[in-house]
Amino acid sequence: ERQATTARDTTIPQVMRLIRETAVGHQHQAADAERDRSKVEGFHSVLENVRANEDYLMKRVQEFQTEFKIVEGNLNEKAALALQSAEGLRAWQDDVAAQMAQLRNGLRQKETDES
């Protein structure tokens, strides 16, 4: 009986120590799991922000493309008008040159007639 008591006395403290160590180990695992869960939530939050930024940027790109097309169309229209104006100016310049030539010819003719 004494041997059983001694074995029991040494075994109970060892079991209690093992229980405490196991409990501490579980507490560390729980703390690690909580940190991991927090990190995962953080990553999800970052991912949501990235997706929101991506959506915003895509919307801005589409707006820019639309504005660019409008500006490009306006520039093309103005270029066409400028080309028409240049052609009109050339035609007017040709008319003025023709009229000047007629005036010169008329003056020469008049000088010839008077001589």
C-alpha positions in Angstrom: 0.0 0.0 0.0 2.9 2.3 0.8 4.4 1.7 -2.6 1.0 2.5 -4.3 0.7 5.7 -2.2 4.2 6.7 -3.3 3.5 6.0 -6.9 0.2 7.8 -6.7 1.9 10.8 -4.9 4.5 11.1 -7.6 2.1 10.4 -10.5 -0.5 13.0 -9.4 2.0 15.9 -9.4 3.3 14.7 -12.8 -0.2 14.5 -14.2 -1.0 18.0 -12.8 2.2 19.4 -14.3 1.3 17.8 -17.7 -2.2 19.2 -17.5 -0.8 22.7 -16.8 1.7 22.4 -19.6 -1.0 21.3 -21.9 -3.3 24.1 -20.9 -0.4 26.6 -21.4 0.3 25.0 -24.9 -3.4 25.4 -25.8 -3.4 29.0 -24.7 -0.4 29.7 -26.9 -2.1 27.9 -29.8 -5.3 29.9 -29.2 -3.2 33.2 -29.2 -1.5 32.1 -32.4 -4.8 31.3 -34.0 -6.2 34.6 -33.0 -3.2 36.4 -34.5 -3.6 34.4 -37.7 -7.3 35.2 -37.8 -6.5 38.9 -37.4 -3.9 38.7 -40.2 -6.4 37.0 -42.5 -9.0 39.7 -41.7 -6.4 42.3 -42.5 -5.6 40.6 -45.8 -9.3 40.5 -46.7 -9.6 44.2 -45.8 -6.6 45.0 -48.0 -8.0 42.9 -50.8 -11.3 44.7 -50.6 -9.6 48.0 -50.8 -7.5 46.9 -53.8 -10.7 45.7 -55.6 -12.4 49.0 -54.8 -9.4 51.0 -56.1 -9.3 48.8 -59.2 -13.0 49.5 -59.8 -12.5 53.2 -59.3 -9.4 53.3 -61.6 -11.2 51.4 -64.3 -14.1 53.8 -64.1 -11.6 56.8 -64.3 -9.9 55.1 -67.3 -13.3 54.8 -69.1 -14.1 58.4 -68.3 -10.7 59.5 -69.6 -11.2 57.5 -72.8 -14.6 59.1 -73.3 -13.1 62.6 -72.7 -10.2 61.8 -75.0 -12.6 60.7 -77.8 -14.5 63.9 -77.4 -11.4 66.1 -77.5 -10.0 64.1 -80.4 -13.3 64.6 -82.3 -13.2 68.3 -81.6 -9.6 68.5 -82.8 -10.5 66.7 -85.9 -13.4 69.0 -86.6 -11.2 72.0 -86.0 -8.5 70.6 -88.2 -11.1 70.1 -91.0 -12.3 73.7 -90.5 -8.8 75.0 -90.6 -8.1 73.1 -93.8 -11.3 74.5 -95.3 -10.2 78.0 -94.2 -6.7 77.5 -95.7 -8.3 76.3 -99.0 -10.6 79.3 -98.9 -7.7 81.6 -98.3 -5.7 80.1 -101.2 -8.7 80.5 -103.4 -9.1 84.2 -102.3 -5.3 84.7 -102.8 -5.6 83.3 -106.3 -8.6 85.6 -107.0 -6.6 88.6 -105.7 -3.6 87.6 -107.8 -5.8 87.3 -110.9 -7.4 90.7 -110.3 -4.0 92.2 -109.8 -2.9 90.7 -113.1 -5.9 92.1 -114.8 -5.3 95.5 -113.3 -1.6 95.4 -114.5 -2.7 94.3 -117.9 -5.3 97.0 -118.0 -2.7 99.6 -117.0 -0.3 98.4 -119.6 -3.0 98.4 -122.2 -3.9 102.0 -121.2 -0.3 103.1 -121.4 0.0 101.5 -124.8 -3.2 103.1 -126.0 -2.1 106.5 -124.7 1.3 106.3 -126.4 
